[in-house]
Amino acid sequence: MSDVTIIDIHMTSPATPHTVIVTGHGWEVSWLPGRTLTRNQAITAMTIATIASGGVPRADDPIWLHLDGWAAELSLTAPGAVVRASESPVADTRTRRQPAPAEPPGCSRLCAHADRDGKGAHWLLPGQMCQDAETSPQPEAGT
């Protein structure tokens, strides 16, 4: 995990393209647009983003225990936070805000068949099988 640089008005990390800026009411993280966070929550969000920048961890990776706690600090689930933070920020040039990724449907699960670099995880609906997975099924995060 790379260090997060905290300056008076923003936070960055060389491990992730995501950033945090100070707004009039608190801190806003690029992967949680529209949400105002405390300074500590913003640090937590950047920690999650630095981990997610390396790809979605395998379902049996012990980092999920930490991610569960960190995501809970942001009122998110660990799989939901990792998916959001692993997406590249795409700025809206009119508002300078990042678009919110689509919320996963209720009862969905994270398909963690990801490539060796950890990229490629996505949401599956209940009962849906992954069409992108390799021939040998991998365990899914949270199951």
Summary of the structure (lengths in Angstrom):
residues: 143
radius of gyration: 15.3
end to end distance: 25.3
largest distance: 50.4
contacts: 401
relative contact order: 0.15
helix: 24%
strand: 17%
